[in-house]
């Protein structure tokens, strides 16, 4: 039984787009991708937490910005949970 898991929180497309992207977003995505790849290579659980942003937010629920960033898309076996509060 594997007792380790990687939590990936709020890495959603809208947080990396204009007009106010995450500071050093490309570097953050690269680092998170490496951590996810490492966890997968060790058969560790990867859990994505996705924020359901409000109307007009970069991660507004149901918009393209709400989606988990395409560079770190969940794989089969990963878990995805959503939350309604930041």
N, C-alpha and C positions, 0 to 999 in steps of 0.2 A: 504494500500500500504506500503510495506516494503522499507525503505530508506537505510538500511544497507546492505553492502556486504563485503565479505572477499576476498581479492586478494591473490592468491598463485602464486608466480612468480619464474620460473626457477627451480622448484623442480623436476628435471628430473633424470632418472636412472644413466646416465653417470657421473653426478656430484658427485655421491656417490661411484664410483668404483675406483679401482687402475688404474694407479699408483699414482694419486694425488687426493684423495677424499676430500670432504669438511670437514673442521676441526669440530670435534664433530658432525658428520653427523647423527649418530643414535639419539642423543639427539634432534637435530633439527627436524628430521622426527617425533619423538614422540610428540614434542611440536606443530608442524604444524598439525598433526593428531588430537590432542586434540582440537585445534582451529576450524578445519573443522567440527568435530563432534558437537562442541558447536553451530556453525553457523547452521548446519543442524537441530539440535534440536529446534532451534528458528525460523525455516523456513526462514533463511536468505540466500540470494544468495551467492554462492561460484563461483568465477571466477578464472580459471587457465590460466596463461600466460606461453606459452611454447616457448622457444628460438629455432630458426632454426639455429643451429651451422653450421659452415663451415666444409669443408673436414678436417678430422683429429681431430676435436674438440670432447670433451667428449659427447657433445649433438648434434653431426652431424645429420642433417635432414635425417630422414628415417632409421636410425640405431636403435638398441635396446637402446642405451644410450639416444636417443632423447625422448623416451617415458616418460610420467609422472610416477614418482616412484610408484611402485605397492602398497606400503603401504598407499598411499593417492589417489588412482585412483578416477577419477570423477564419480559421481553418476548421475542417470537420473535427469535432471533439472539443473545440473551444466553447466556452460559455459566454453568453451575452445577456447582460441585465440592463434594464433602464431604470433611471431614477428621475423624480420630478423636482428635486431641489438640489441646487449646487452644493 
